[in-house]
Amino acid sequence: MDFSNFQAFDNLNTEIIILDGDSFNLVWMNEAAKAAHWTGDSSKLKGKTILSILDERTGDQINQILRKTKKNNGSVTKRDFEIVHKSGDARTIDLTITFSDKKNLVFIEAVNIDNLNKIIDSTRNFSTQKIAAGLARTLAHEVKNPLSGIKGSAQILKSKYEDDFSKKFLKIIEEETDRLNEIVTRILTPAKKPTFEYFNLHEALQRVLALSNAESQDNLIIERYYDPSIPEIYGDKNLFIQALINITQNAVHACTNFAEKPCLQIQTKISYRQPINGTVHNTLAEIIIRDNGPGVSSEIEDQIFFPMISGKENGSGIGLSISQDIVRIHGGAISFDRKDKLTIFSILIPISNNNINGAKSA
């Protein structure tokens, strides 16, 4: 059978599966369906029926819909349909099955409801955090002038009061004013224009481990799980390293100060069809940083990427916000999770055709 007419379906986010109209054997599926793991090895479709890759209950339901659709030579749509694969993976999808009498083919369209929710959440998070960042910059601008006045007043008082008691507290005022001024300046200073070029992701990660002092911690176990098939990343290497350092330093601090057997895990892998700011990207490089520290307080876990929010006693709350801005410059996204007593930060960077065709593997 000529599959060239179906190639346009590869550009869709909807999962498309095509079956033979007589046997209901799998004939073809698009990239979205392959990424959703409808079958373990999509190169071996011949002879497989749609029912052979589903659990018994789901298979019976699909079989009834297939026969009804063929009998009526029409189309059936099921909303919020729970599908369970042979592997045990369960998903909720919007399912449409259409029989084409002319071609004697069955077309299955599946829209993953979970993916739709991820797209909505990614758009909402991006908008909320953008508003928060803008508010922080506005507040920082308003704070800058009073800080200059406070420091100037402290310096005048120092010239008049020379006793040790006054000097001690005036020095504290000056130092704390300088610290606040540095934070404000970092918020207000525009980021320099990035210099994009291809770089090796794993070399960058090794640099991050060195700069974050992770490798100098005698009691810290560092586990690396690198995927060598990841192509070189197109971006600003120095900025990207800075983004990863902020996250890694937090992880190192958390596990070395609180865990009995501190462990830091760095993993890279290829991910498929993940949404970033409302757009689903087909292929992405994913960097996962895990630590067995105490995690993030539940009071701030929804705001950890907002400026001025920190779980550290003396933290400025700027590091993760800067990391997020840098990752966004690269078209990516950062997410946070807590699972199996591990704190997990995941960074997704879309891999374009230029990455795949024009760069070496990492």
N, C-alpha and C positions, 0 to 999 in steps of 0.2 A: 504493500500500500504506500502511496505517495504521501509523506507526512509534511511536505513543504507548505501545504495550505494551512497547516496548523501552527506554523512557527510564530505567527502574530500573537498567539495566546501566551507566548513566553514573556511578553511585555506586561501582562496583567498581574495584579496582586491576587486576584481570585484564583483559587485552585481549580484547574480544569483536568478532568479525567475522561478519556474516551474509551468506550467499550464496543465490542462487536455486538451487533443487534441480535444475533442468534444465540451465541454461546455465553454472552456477557463476559467474555475474556477481555483482559486489559489490552488495549491497542496502543495508546499513547497518553502521556501526561505532560503538563507544562512544568516549568522550573519551580513555580510556587507549590505545586503538588509534590514534586520531588523533595523540596525543602521541608515539607510537612510530613515526610516519611510515610507516604501512603503504602510504600513497599520498600523492603530493606535494600534491594539492589534494583534500581530503576532500569538498568540495562538488560535485565532478564524478565521482561514483561510477557514474552510469548508463552502461551499456555496457562497463564495465571488468570483466575477469575477474581472479580472484585470481592466475592464472598470469602475467598481463601485468605485474604489479608485482614479480615475483620473478625471480632469475636462472634460467638454463635448468636447471641441475642441481636446484636447490631446487624449481622448478616441476614438473619430472618427478616428484619424490618426493611432492609435495603432490597432484598429479594422481592418482597411484596410490592414495593414501590416500583421496581423495575418492570415487573409483569403487568402491573396496572397501567404504567406509562405506555408500554408497548401495545397493550390491548386497545387503549383509547387513542393511540397515535398522538399523544399530547405531551403535557408538561405538568410536573407536580413539584410544589415547593413546600418545604418543611422548615419553619422557623425554630430557632433554639433547639436544634436536633442534637442529641448527645450521641457521639460516635466513639466507639471503643475499638482500637486496633488490636490485632493479634498479639502485639507486644504488651498490651495492657494500658497503653497510653490512651487517655480519655480527653476528648475536646467537645466543646459546644460550638456548633456551626449552623449557619443558614444554608440549607441544602436545596438545590434545584436539579431535578433530573428530567431531561428532555429526550424524546425518541424522534429520530429523523428517519422516516420511512424511505425517503428518496436515497439516502446514503446507507441505510440499514445500520446506523450507528446510534449509540446512546451517549449523550453528553451530560456529564455530572459537573455541576458548579458548586464549589464549597467556599463559603466566606467564614473564616475563623472569627468568632465573636470575641475571643480573648485578644486577638490582634487588633480588632477595632477598639477595644477598651485601652490597649497599650498606646494606640495612636492618639486617642483622645487625651489620655493621661500625659503623654509626652508633650502635647501641645499646651495643655493646661499648666504643667510644671514650668515649661519654658517661659510662658507669658507671666506667670506669678513671680518667678525669680528675676525676670527682666525688670518688672515693676519695683521689686525689692532693691535691686542693684541701683536703679535710678534714684530711689528714695534715699539710699545710703549716701550717694554722691551729693545729693542736695543738702543733706544734714551735715556732711563733711565740710562742704563749702561754708555753711553757716557757722560751724565750730571754729574754723581756721582763724578768723579775725579776733574773737575773744581770747584764744590761746596766746596770741601775740601780746595782748594787753596784760594777761596774767603774768607772763614771763617778764615783761618790762617792769611791772609793779614789784615783782619779787627782786629784781636786780637793783631797783631804787632802794628798797628796804634793806638789802644787804650792805649798801654803802653807809647806812645810818645806824644799823644795829650790828655790832661786832661781837656780841657775847656768843658763847658756844651754843646756848639753847636756841637762839634765833637763827644762827647760821645753819644748824642742823635741819631745822624745818624749812627754811627758805631754800636750802639745797634740794630737799625732797620736792618742793614745789617746782623748781627749775627742771629737775630730772624728769618728773612725771609729765610736765608740760612738753618737754622735748619728745618724750615717748609718744604722747598723744598726737603731737604735730607730725611725727614720722608716719603714724598710722593714717592720718588724714591725707598726707601728701601721697601716700601709696594708693589711696582710693581715687584721688583726683587726677593723678598723673596719667595721661593717655598712654596706652601701650604702644611701643614702637612697632613700626610696620614689619610684619614677619617676612623672613626670607625663606621661600619654599624651595626645597630640593629633595631628592630621594635620599633616605637614610635607613640604615639597618635598625629595625626595632629592637632586636636583642642586644646589639651593642649599646644602644641607648639605655636599656634596662640595666646592663652591667655597670654603666656609668652612674646610674641612679643609686644602685646599691652601694657603690663606693662613696658617693657624695653624701648619702644619708647616714653614713657611719654604721650601716647595718652589718657589714662584714667585719667590723672591728669589735662587735659585741661577742664576747667569748661564750656567753650562755645562750645565744640566740641560734636556733636551728633555721636555716634558710633552705627552702625546698623550691626548686625551679622545674617547671613543666612547660617547655618551649615547643611550639609547633614550627618546625623548620620550613613548612610549605608557605608560610605567610610571606607575601612579596614585600619589597621595600616600601616604606610609607612615604608619601609625598607631603612634606610639611616643613615646619621650622624645627629642626632638631633641638636647638638650645631651649626654645620655649617649651617644647614637648617634655624635655628632661625636667624643666622646672615644675611643670604640672605634676609629673610623677613623683618628684622629690617631696612635694608638699603632702601627698597622700602616703607615701612610704614612710616618711619621718613620723607621721602620726601613728602609723601601724607599729613601727619599731618601738616608739615610746610607750604605746599602750601595752604591748605584750611583754616587754622587758621589765616594766615596772609593776605589773600586776599578775602575770601568769607564772605558775610554778616552773613550767617547762616552756618558755616562750618559743613560738614558732611563727615564721613569716613564710607565706607561700606566694610565689609569683607564677602566674600561668598565662600563656598566650594561646589563642586558638582562632579558627575561622568560625564566624557565626553567619547565619543566613536570615534574611527577611526580617530585620528588626526595625522598628519605627524610631525616627529621630525628628523631633519637632513636627510631627504629623506626616512625615514622609517615610515610607517603607523602603529600605535599602536592601538590595539583593544579597550583596556580599560585604562582610565587615571584618576587620581585625578587632579582636577583643582582648584586652589586658585585664586580668583579674588579680587583685591584691587582697590576700586574706591574712588575718592575724587572730590569735586566740586571746586577745585582751578582753577587757570587761564590756566592750561595746560602747555605743553611744546612748546617752540618757534618753529615755522615752519622751522627755519633755521637749527635746530639741531635734529629734531624729528627722522630723519633717522639714526642718529649716537649716540643716547643717551646711548647705551650699549658699545660704544667704550671708551677705557681708555682716560682720560684727557678731556672728553667732559662733560660740566656741564651747567645747566640752572641757577644755583645760582651764585650770584655775587662773593662770596668767596669760591665756591665749587671746590673740587679737581678733580671731574670727575672720581673718583675711585669706589665709592659705588656701582653703578649699574653694572659696569664691574665685580666687585667681586661677586655680586649676581648672575650674569649670569654664571660665572665660577663654582660657587657652585651648581647651578641648573644642569649644564651640568654634573658635577660629579655624580649626581643622575639620569642621563640619560634623563633629562627633558629639557624644553625650556621656555624662557620668551618672551612675546610679549607685545607691547604697542599699545593703540588705544585711540581715542578721540571721544566720542559719547554722544549726548544729554547733552552737557555742562559738561560732566564728564570725568576725566582722568582715564583710565582703564589700569591696569597692570594684565596680566594673566600668571599664572605659571602652566605648565602642567608637571606632573610626571607620567610616565607609571606605571601601576599596573600589576605586574607579577602574574602568578598562585600561586607563593609562598605567595604574599600579600593576595590573595583571600582565599587560603586554610589554611595558617598557621598563620594568624593574626586575632585579634579581630577587631570589628568595632570601628571607631573613635567616 
